[in-house]
Amino acid sequence: MFKKAVGLILVLGLTLSMAINVSAYKNLELLLVEEFGYEFVTNHNQSLDLAEELLSSFPRNRNGEIIHPDSFGGIYINNYGNLVVLTVLDENENDFTYFARPVSHVDMQTVDFSYNYLLSIHDYISQLFLNDPTEFNIGASFFTTSQNRIRVQLIHYTDWHIEQFRNYIINSPAIIFEPYVDAGFELRIGTNYFDGELEFDLEQSYCANLENIDPFSERSTIWFAPGERIWVESAVGSGRFIGPASAGYRANTTFANNRGFVTVAHTVMPGGVSAGARVINQSGALLGRIAPNPRLQSIDAARVQLEPNVMFSDSTAEGVTIVNQVATILEGTMVSITGTPSNILSARTVTGRTIDPRVNRTVQGVSIINGSEIAAVTAAGQSGGIAFTQGNRHVQGILFSGNNTVSIISHAHEINFLTGWRPN
């Protein structure tokens, strides 16, 4: 049950935000039907199931990654909630049918480029982002499935700069060039601090002597949920905590002390959080410490190793139970982002639709690789909060940044690929 208000954002291109008192609604699904319409929500959920069915029929390599056939152009959910399957004509101009049985609410369309071809271009541009995007005159890039194109926004946008890009970086008819526009994205963290004295007093509120107590027997149990707000120590031992940000999803790893959750690394600027830095909740209770991140410069994510007395819930702060499985990256999917911008009594979830399933962008000096733009307006304090797919409640990732129109999430798939942290 929600505590106070929900902001909802409607359809691609047409963005509508409103605050609704949800005390009269039984759950989030009813609210989604109220805003998006019963037909869209029903079709959307069926489309998610069909998308999973289709992708599961493709073979996988030894790493478990899907091997897409060259005839496959991609999939997305349109404005009616229907699944659109894109195919590439073969040399005999025959299209392909991927479902062995009759299915409803599926639109088959032919396109110019295969998903594999577009993905190869996107991956190449992503590597440029990992190095230095400004060196290559790239402001942002987008993998837009519905357009069957890669959109590249150039910082310096002239015919000459486009020609230079084609001659010296990559030349493909699948690339659409656009001028780069500063969209006003901001990292969604708070600007408040706990100083050392306040932090000390708060810790003593539940633990008489933090250094000498046996954590397994004498600390009281702390229950914590995805989306609740957190404060992160600016440096190991500094006693200065910066925030608020929000907790993401529970994540496992092959290393020792694998109980933990994922959140953003940009809470402490610049350079991200330090391994060993403490993380506390809004009451000042110690939740855990920042674990080492082997790819901190490659992805804006941090993992908090939980203290033995902290129990991390399967349900969000608003009571939505999460299925700890990585969601399919799909344009047009309804995605909810949970977090606590002011305090836990005003927890809020925003729900919007995926605009571009793979986005590269730099925000306030922090680069996001393979994120997604979501038509949803978020607030300071929600950065790091869990993003999950409406319908099957699979983990999409964590909130990275936003402006007054859209937000960007960092994908759980990419975080898992680069760090080995997987939802569990």
Sequence and secondary structure as in RCSB ss.txt:
>XXXX:A:sequence
MFKKAVGLILVLGLTLSMAINVSAYKNLELLLVEEFGYEFVTNHNQSLDLAEELLSSFPRNRNGEIIHPDSFGGI
YINNYGNLVVLTVLDENENDFTYFARPVSHVDMQTVDFSYNYLLSIHDYISQLFLNDPTEFNIGASFFTTSQNRI
RVQLIHYTDWHIEQFRNYIINSPAIIFEPYVDAGFELRIGTNYFDGELEFDLEQSYCANLENIDPFSERSTIWFA
PGERIWVESAVGSGRFIGPASAGYRANTTFANNRGFVTVAHTVMPGGVSAGARVINQSGALLGRIAPNPRLQSID
AARVQLEPNVMFSDSTAEGVTIVNQVATILEGTMVSITGTPSNILSARTVTGRTIDPRVNRTVQGVSIINGSEIA
AVTAAGQSGGIAFTQGNRHVQGILFSGNNTVSIISHAHEINFLTGWRPN
>XXXX:A:secstr
  SSEEEE  SSS     EEE TT SSHHHHHHHHH HHHHHHHHHHHHHHHHHHHTS B TTS B   TTEEEE
EE TTS EEEEEE  TT       SS  SSEEEEEESS HHHHHHHHHHHHHHHHH GGGGTEEEEEEEGGGTEE
EEEESS SHHHHHHHHHHT   TTEEEEE      EE    EEE HHHHHHHHHTT S TTTS TTTTS  EEE 
TT EEEEESSTT   EEEEEE   BEE SSSS  EEEE STTSTTT   TT EEE TT  EEEEE   TTTTTS 
 EEEEE TTEEE SB TTS B EEEE    BT EEEEEE SS GGG EEEEEEEEEEEEEEEETTEEEEEEEEES
    TT TT EEEETTT EEEEEEEEE SS EEEEEHHHHHHHH  EE 
